Amino acid sequence: MRAIWPAVALAVAVAACTPPGNGYSEYRNIPAGEWLYGDTIVFTPEFADSIASGHLVAAVSHDSDFRYSSLWLEVVSYGPSGAVRKDTVSFALADSFGRWRGNGLGAHLQMTDTIRRSVTLVSGRPVKVRHIMRADTLRSVQKIGLFFLPDE
């Protein structure tokens, strides 16, 4: 048993010194579950490399009091040349019978969807997300998440 502990300590030290990969994930809470139309959520992915290619995925957490069957988002990102890319994403949160499609416990549900495949992002450049629903304030949205899954 004593011979295993030095090996475990060495493995932990090596893992702590290994630079992070090009993956990214982060959630942002929506204060009081009320997302105002003009409020833009800004994510700033940082990668080990200066440029990373992969898939961009968004996640939405809401409760069962959300009034709509879909959530429309605008996602703005910047390519390596500085070109602005705007994507409009529709999250179908409920099916045609009104049943929630996301997963979760109790009244809290989460849904993910791919925004764009084969995207190239620059480390440190922001990705902005805002809702584009026809409502001044969306209630019952708890969190918005952004994931970047690098190409293998």
C-alpha positions as CSV (number, residue, x, y, z in Angstrom):
1,M,0.0,0.0,0.0
2,R,2.8,2.4,0.8
3,A,4.3,1.8,-2.6
4,I,1.1,3.0,-4.3
5,W,0.9,6.4,-2.6
6,P,4.1,7.9,-4.3
7,A,2.7,6.8,-7.7
8,V,-0.7,8.4,-6.9
9,A,1.0,11.6,-5.8
10,L,3.1,11.7,-9.0
11,A,0.1,11.2,-11.2
12,V,-1.8,14.0,-9.4
13,A,1.2,16.4,-9.8
14,V,1.6,15.6,-13.5
15,A,-2.2,16.1,-14.1
16,A,-2.0,19.5,-12.3
17,C,0.9,20.6,-14.5
18,T,-0.7,19.4,-17.8
19,P,-1.9,22.4,-19.9
20,P,-5.7,22.5,-20.4
21,G,-7.1,21.2,-23.7
22,N,-9.2,23.1,-26.2
23,G,-12.5,22.2,-24.7
24,Y,-14.6,24.8,-22.9
25,S,-17.8,24.8,-20.9
26,E,-19.5,27.4,-18.7
27,Y,-22.9,28.2,-17.3
28,R,-24.3,31.6,-16.5
29,N,-27.2,32.0,-14.1
30,I,-30.1,34.2,-15.1
31,P,-30.7,36.5,-12.1
32,A,-34.1,35.7,-10.5
33,G,-35.0,33.6,-13.5
34,E,-35.9,36.8,-15.5
35,W,-34.0,37.4,-18.7
36,L,-34.6,40.9,-20.1
37,Y,-34.7,41.3,-23.9
38,G,-31.7,43.6,-24.0
39,D,-29.5,41.5,-21.7
40,T,-26.7,39.8,-23.6
41,I,-24.8,37.0,-21.9
42,V,-21.1,37.0,-22.8
43,F,-18.9,33.9,-22.6
44,T,-15.1,34.2,-23.2
45,P,-13.6,30.8,-24.1
46,E,-10.0,30.3,-23.3
47,F,-8.1,27.5,-25.1
48,A,-4.6,26.0,-24.8
49,D,-4.1,26.9,-28.5
50,S,-4.8,30.4,-29.8
51,I,-7.3,29.0,-32.4
52,A,-9.5,25.9,-31.9
53,S,-11.9,24.1,-34.3
54,G,-14.9,22.0,-33.2
55,H,-18.6,22.2,-32.4
56,L,-20.4,24.9,-30.5
57,V,-23.3,23.7,-28.2
58,A,-25.7,25.7,-26.1
59,A,-27.7,24.5,-23.1
60,V,-30.8,26.0,-21.5
61,S,-32.1,25.2,-18.0
62,H,-35.7,26.2,-17.2
63,D,-38.5,25.3,-14.9
64,S,-41.9,23.9,-15.8
65,D,-43.4,27.4,-15.5
66,F,-41.8,28.5,-18.8
67,R,-44.6,29.8,-21.0
68,Y,-43.4,28.9,-24.4
69,S,-42.7,25.6,-26.3
70,S,-39.6,27.1,-28.0
71,L,-36.8,29.4,-27.1
72,W,-35.1,31.4,-29.8
73,L,-31.5,32.6,-29.3
74,E,-29.0,34.7,-31.2
75,V,-25.4,33.6,-30.9
76,V,-22.7,35.9,-32.0
77,S,-19.1,34.7,-32.5
78,Y,-16.0,36.0,-34.1
79,G,-13.8,34.0,-36.5
80,P,-10.0,34.1,-36.8
81,S,-10.2,36.9,-39.4
82,G,-12.4,39.0,-37.1
83,A,-15.5,38.3,-39.2
84,V,-18.7,38.3,-37.2
85,R,-21.0,35.3,-37.4
86,K,-24.6,35.4,-36.1
87,D,-26.5,32.2,-35.7
88,T,-30.2,32.0,-34.8
89,V,-31.1,28.9,-32.8
90,S,-34.5,27.5,-31.9
91,F,-34.7,25.2,-28.9
92,A,-37.8,23.1,-29.1
93,L,-38.4,22.7,-25.4
94,A,-41.7,21.0,-25.7
95,D,-43.2,18.5,-28.2
96,S,-46.4,19.1,-30.1
97,F,-48.4,17.7,-27.2
98,G,-46.8,20.2,-24.7
99,R,-44.6,17.6,-23.0
100,W,-41.2,18.9,-22.0
101,R,-38.4,17.5,-24.0
102,G,-35.5,18.2,-21.7
103,N,-34.1,16.1,-18.9
104,G,-34.0,17.0,-15.2
105,L,-35.4,16.4,-11.8
106,G,-38.8,17.7,-10.7
107,A,-39.8,20.9,-12.3
108,H,-36.2,21.8,-13.3
109,L,-35.3,20.8,-16.9
110,Q,-32.3,21.1,-19.2
111,M,-31.9,20.9,-22.9
112,T,-28.8,21.1,-25.2
113,D,-28.5,21.6,-28.9
114,T,-25.7,22.1,-31.4
115,I,-25.4,25.7,-32.6
116,R,-22.9,25.1,-35.3
117,R,-20.6,22.3,-36.4
118,S,-17.1,22.9,-37.8
119,V,-16.6,26.3,-36.2
120,T,-13.2,27.9,-35.5
121,L,-12.9,30.1,-32.4
122,V,-10.1,32.3,-31.2
123,S,-9.0,32.0,-27.6
124,G,-10.2,35.0,-25.6
125,R,-12.7,36.3,-28.1
126,P,-16.2,36.6,-26.8
127,V,-19.3,34.5,-27.8
128,K,-22.5,36.5,-27.0
129,V,-25.9,34.9,-26.4
130,R,-29.2,36.7,-26.2
131,H,-32.9,35.7,-26.5
132,I,-34.8,37.0,-29.4
133,M,-38.3,36.1,-28.3
134,R,-41.2,38.5,-28.7
135,A,-41.3,39.3,-25.0
136,D,-39.6,42.0,-22.9
137,T,-38.8,39.6,-20.1
138,L,-38.5,35.8,-20.2
139,R,-39.4,34.2,-16.9
140,S,-38.4,30.8,-15.6
141,V,-35.1,30.5,-17.5
142,Q,-32.6,29.6,-14.9
143,K,-29.2,29.1,-16.7
144,I,-27.6,29.4,-20.1
145,G,-24.6,27.3,-20.9
146,L,-22.1,27.2,-23.7
147,F,-19.9,24.3,-24.7
148,F,-17.1,24.0,-27.2
149,L,-16.2,20.4,-28.2
150,P,-12.9,20.4,-30.1
151,D,-12.2,18.2,-33.1
152,E,-10.2,15.1,-32.3
